[in-house]
Amino acid sequence: MKKIHWGILGCGKIARKFAADLKVVADAELVAVGARELSAARAFAKDFPARNVHGSYEALVNDAAVDVIYVATPHGLHYEHVMLCLSHKKAVLCEKAFALNYRQANAMIDFAVAQKTFLMEAFWTRFLPHYTRMKELVAQGKIGTIKYIHAEFGFKPTPPFPPRLYDLALGGGALLDIGVYPVFLALDLLGKPDRIEATMTPASTGVDEQCAIQFYYKNGCLAQLYCSFASNLATGADIAGDQGRIRFTHRFHGPTTRLEYYPGIVDTRESIDFEKAQGNGYEYEARHVNECLKNDLTESPVLSHGLTLLLMQTLDEIRTKAGIKYAVD
């Protein structure tokens, strides 16, 4: 079995989850890690052994043993780090939010195309079994034509929380950190909205603490989306059609949710089974990237560059409507 050799750029919490999940991907091997400080990379490698440990990102991207790099730094740094990887023709899986704005995202993708190098946004939810099963049910017409989507993601950060959450310079705020999930769900199922309304309430640092969003479509469909750092929410999602409804329970974006199907009859509910994750749930996107690389693809057929750009363009419009502005804008 041909192994795909992975490097990880950034050694934070999400990098640890991803590294743990690489262990259950049969054709993946973690060969290198890189951090701004060698001590951080060494500490990471103690828990997730890699034969090459680098004290700079430049050393990581120059590592000849690495096929693909998982960029796990805060999204305010993604543009810089992805461009660094691509300049050395390293395939990239970039954590979301993919960038701070559409302009950055478009430049990243254009450069990947010019370099003929694979680049994909690490939107893990799209590859999880429950999400795949939901897409199948919708495609089979189980709920008819979608008329309404409701999705929410909210939690109240408790100390010690990452300072980036409230740092405007790093793209902090609820929208880009967790609001991407409800927005992605609506875009993936309904496409670009014909009209967007959005409002936010600011935290003391100026970032959006809460954001409420509505998508309107000419066919009459509506989507109500919400994200918050002000309160702990159920973090569920409903996809309602004219012939039934699909519901994700708590943490709709992750592998521990429950998938329920309501066929349109009052009080009738069916629980839908799906494959359970072996790890944290990041193994599915890693397997997909491995398959893309083995087939010499430079773009995922599942999470395309176009879908990433649509997401970033929509997030820009939401920010404009809600009054969320970053220095890079």
C-alpha positions in Angstrom: 0.0 0.0 0.0 1.4 3.4 -1.0 1.7 5.6 2.0 1.0 9.4 1.8 3.5 11.2 3.9 2.0 14.0 6.0 3.4 17.1 7.7 1.6 19.3 10.2 2.2 23.0 10.3 1.2 24.4 13.7 1.1 22.3 16.9 -2.1 23.4 18.6 -5.2 21.6 19.8 -6.8 20.9 16.5 -3.4 19.7 15.1 -3.3 17.1 17.9 -6.8 15.8 17.0 -5.8 15.5 13.4 -2.6 13.8 14.2 -4.4 11.3 16.4 -6.7 10.5 13.6 -3.9 9.9 11.1 -3.1 6.8 13.1 -6.4 5.2 11.9 -5.8 6.0 8.2 -4.1 3.0 6.8 -2.3 4.7 4.0 -1.2 7.8 5.9 2.0 8.4 7.8 2.9 11.5 9.9 6.5 12.1 9.0 7.1 15.7 10.0 5.8 18.5 12.3 6.7 22.1 12.3 6.2 25.0 14.8 7.5 28.5 15.4 9.6 27.1 18.3 11.5 23.9 18.2 10.4 23.1 21.8 6.8 23.2 20.8 7.4 20.8 17.8 9.4 18.4 20.1 6.6 18.4 22.7 4.1 17.6 19.9 6.3 14.8 18.5 6.5 13.2 21.9 2.8 12.4 21.7 2.6 12.0 18.0 6.0 10.6 16.8 7.4 12.0 13.6 10.9 11.3 12.3 11.4 15.0 11.3 10.8 17.7 13.9 11.2 21.3 12.7 11.5 24.6 14.7 10.3 26.7 11.8 7.6 26.5 9.1 10.3 27.2 6.4 12.1 24.0 7.4 8.9 22.0 7.3 8.0 23.1 3.7 11.6 22.3 2.6 11.3 18.7 4.0 11.6 16.4 1.0 9.9 13.5 2.9 6.6 15.4 3.0 3.9 14.9 0.4 1.1 17.0 1.9 0.9 19.6 4.8 -2.1 20.1 7.1 -2.2 23.8 8.0 -3.5 24.0 11.5 -2.7 27.6 12.5 -5.4 30.3 13.2 -7.3 31.4 10.1 -5.7 34.9 10.3 -2.5 33.2 9.3 -3.7 30.8 6.7 -3.0 33.0 3.7 0.7 33.3 4.7 1.2 29.7 5.6 -0.7 28.2 2.6 1.2 30.4 0.2 4.5 29.3 1.8 3.5 25.6 1.3 2.4 26.1 -2.2 5.6 28.0 -3.2 7.4 24.8 -2.4 4.8 22.7 -4.3 3.6 20.9 -1.2 0.0 19.7 -1.3 -2.2 21.5 1.3 -5.1 20.7 3.5 -6.0 24.0 5.1 -8.1 24.3 8.2 -11.2 26.5 8.1 -12.0 29.3 8.0 -9.9 29.0 4.8 -8.9 32.6 4.8 -10.0 36.0 6.2 -11.7 37.1 3.0 -12.5 36.2 -0.6 -9.5 38.1 -1.9 -7.1 36.0 0.1 -8.9 32.8 -0.8 -9.0 33.5 -4.5 -5.2 34.3 -4.5 -4.5 31.1 -2.6 -6.5 29.0 -5.1 -5.1 30.8 -8.1 -1.6 30.1 -6.9 -2.4 26.4 -6.3 -3.7 26.2 -9.9 -0.6 27.9 -11.2 1.6 25.6 -9.2 -0.4 22.5 -10.3 -0.6 21.6 -6.6 -3.4 20.1 -4.6 -5.2 22.5 -2.2 -8.4 21.8 -0.2 -10.2 23.4 2.7 -10.4 21.2 5.7 -14.1 21.2 6.1 -14.3 17.9 8.0 -18.1 17.9 8.3 -18.5 17.4 4.6 -16.8 14.0 4.8 -18.4 12.7 8.0 -20.8 9.7 7.5 -23.8 11.4 9.0 -23.5 14.3 6.6 -23.0 12.0 3.6 -26.1 10.1 4.6 -28.1 13.3 4.9 -27.0 14.3 1.4 -28.1 10.9 0.1 -31.5 11.2 1.7 -32.0 14.7 0.2 -30.9 13.4 -3.2 -33.3 10.5 -3.0 -36.2 13.0 -2.5 -37.0 11.7 1.0 -38.0 15.2 2.2 -39.1 16.6 -1.2 -38.0 20.1 -2.1 -36.1 21.9 0.7 -38.1 24.9 2.0 -36.3 25.8 5.2 -33.0 25.3 7.0 -32.3 26.2 10.6 -28.8 25.8 12.0 -27.0 27.1 15.0 -23.6 26.9 16.7 -22.9 28.5 20.0 -20.8 28.1 23.1 -19.6 30.3 25.9 -15.8 30.2 26.0 -14.5 29.5 29.5 -11.0 30.5 30.6 -8.4 29.6 29.6 -9.6 30.1 26.1 -7.4 30.8 23.0 -6.9 34.6 22.8 -7.5 34.4 19.0 -11.2 34.0 19.6 -11.5 37.7 20.6 -8.6 39.1 18.6 -9.8 41.2 15.6 -6.3 41.1 14.0 -6.5 37.3 13.8 -10.0 37.3 12.4 -11.5 36.5 15.8 -15.3 36.4 16.4 -18.0 33.9 16.2 -18.7 34.0 12.5 -15.3 32.8 11.1 -14.7 30.5 14.1 -18.0 28.6 14.3 -20.5 30.4 12.1 -18.9 28.8 9.1 -20.7 25.6 9.9 -24.3 26.8 9.6 -23.4 28.9 6.6 -21.7 26.0 4.8 -24.7 23.7 5.5 -27.1 26.2 3.8 -24.7 26.9 0.9 -24.0 23.2 0.2 -27.7 22.3 0.1 -29.2 25.5 -1.4 -26.4 27.3 -3.2 -25.8 31.0 -3.3 -28.7 33.0 -1.7 -30.5 35.7 -3.7 -30.5 38.0 -0.7 -28.7 38.1 2.7 -29.5 39.8 5.9 -27.2 39.8 8.9 -26.6 41.5 12.2 -24.2 41.1 15.1 -23.5 42.1 18.6 -19.9 43.0 19.4 -17.7 41.8 22.2 -15.6 44.3 24.1 -12.7 43.7 21.7 -14.8 44.6 18.7 -15.2 41.1 17.3 -18.7 39.6 16.7 -19.8 37.9 19.8 -23.1 36.8 18.2 -24.3 36.9 14.6 -27.7 36.2 13.2 -28.1 35.5 9.5 -31.0 35.0 7.0 -30.7 33.7 3.5 -33.5 34.3 1.1 -34.1 32.5 -2.2 -36.3 33.4 -5.1 -37.9 30.0 -5.0 -39.2 30.9 -1.5 -36.7 28.9 0.5 -35.4 30.4 3.7 -32.4 29.7 5.9 -32.0 31.0 9.4 -28.4 30.7 10.8 -26.9 31.7 14.1 -23.6 31.6 15.9 -22.6 32.8 19.3 -19.9 33.1 21.9 -22.5 34.5 24.4 -24.3 31.3 25.3 -24.3 27.5 25.1 -26.7 26.4 22.4 -28.0 23.0 21.3 -25.9 23.3 18.1 -28.5 21.4 16.1 -29.8 21.7 12.5 -33.1 21.1 10.7 -33.5 20.6 7.0 -37.2 20.8 6.2 -38.8 20.0 2.9 -42.4 19.9 1.6 -42.5 16.1 2.2 -40.4 15.6 5.4 -37.6 16.8 7.6 -34.1 15.8 8.6 -32.7 16.8 11.9 -29.2 16.7 13.4 -29.2 16.7 17.1 -26.5 18.3 19.4 -23.2 19.2 17.6 -24.5 18.8 14.0 -21.1 19.5 12.6 -19.4 16.6 14.4 -19.4 12.8 14.4 -21.3 12.4 17.7 -24.6 13.9 16.4 -27.8 11.8 15.9 -29.5 11.8 12.5 -33.3 11.8 12.6 -35.8 11.6 9.8 -39.4 12.8 10.0 -41.3 11.6 6.9 -44.0 14.2 7.3 -46.4 12.2 9.5 -47.1 13.9 12.8 -45.1 12.3 15.7 -43.3 9.9 13.4 -39.6 9.8 13.7 -36.9 7.4 12.4 -33.4 7.3 13.7 -30.9 6.9 10.8 -27.8 4.8 11.5 -24.4 5.7 10.0 -20.9 4.5 10.4 -19.2 5.6 13.7 -15.9 7.4 13.6 -12.8 5.4 14.7 -11.1 8.6 15.8 -12.2 12.2 16.3 -13.7 12.4 12.8 -10.8 14.0 10.9 -9.8 10.6 9.4 -12.4 10.9 6.7 -11.1 14.1 5.2 -7.5 12.7 5.5 -8.6 9.6 3.6 -10.2 11.7 0.9 -7.0 13.8 0.4 -5.0 10.6 0.2 -7.2 9.4 -2.6 -7.0 12.7 -4.4 -3.2 12.7 -4.3 -3.0 9.0 -5.4 -5.1 10.0 -8.4 -2.9 13.1 -9.2 -5.8 15.5 -8.6 -5.1 19.1 -7.7 -8.7 19.8 -6.6 -11.2 17.8 -4.6 -14.3 16.6 -6.5 -16.2 16.7 -3.2 -15.1 20.0 -1.7 -14.2 22.0 -4.8 -12.4 25.3 -5.1 -15.7 26.8 -6.3 -17.5 25.8 -3.1 -14.7 27.2 -0.9 -14.8 30.5 -2.9 -18.6 30.6 -2.6 -18.3 30.2 1.2 -15.7 32.9 1.5 -17.7 35.3 -0.8 -20.8 34.7 1.3 -18.9 35.3 4.6 -17.7 38.6 3.1 -21.2 39.6 2.3 -22.4 38.6 5.8 -19.7 40.6 7.4 -20.5 43.6 5.2 -24.2 43.4 6.2 -23.4 42.9 9.9 -20.6 45.5 10.1 -17.7 43.1 10.8 -14.4 44.4 9.4 -10.8 43.2 9.4 -7.7 45.2 8.7 -6.9 43.1 5.7 -10.2 44.1 4.1 
